[in-house]
C-alpha cells in the first residue's frame, strides 16, 4: 500500500473508532479495558499513529456494536 493511502486509511479508521466509541458513551480507558490493552494504544489507533490488527478490529466492532460487513 502506498504511504499516502496508508495514512488516509489510518486516519479514516481512527476517526471511525473515535466516533463509534463516543456514540457508545465510552472513554478511551473503558474501551482499552474491554480490549485488554493500554489507553495509549487506543489513543494511537484513534490518531492514526498505529493500526489495529484485523483481530483487534473485530473486537472493537463487537464492543462498539458495529457491523463489520
Phi, psi and omega in degrees: 000137179293153185301316180296320179293321178297316179297320179294317177301313181298319180294316180296313179300313180299317179297321179291320176301313181297315181301311182288328176297314180292324177297330178272008179052047183242140176275166175300322180296316180295317178296317179301316179298319179294331181266355184059043176228174179280152176301324181296330177291318175300317178300318179294322176299312184292329180275351181083008180282343182212139179259133175288153175293165178300319178299319179292323177299317176301316180296317179299315179300317180297313182294320183269006177057051179250133176285117184293332182287000000 
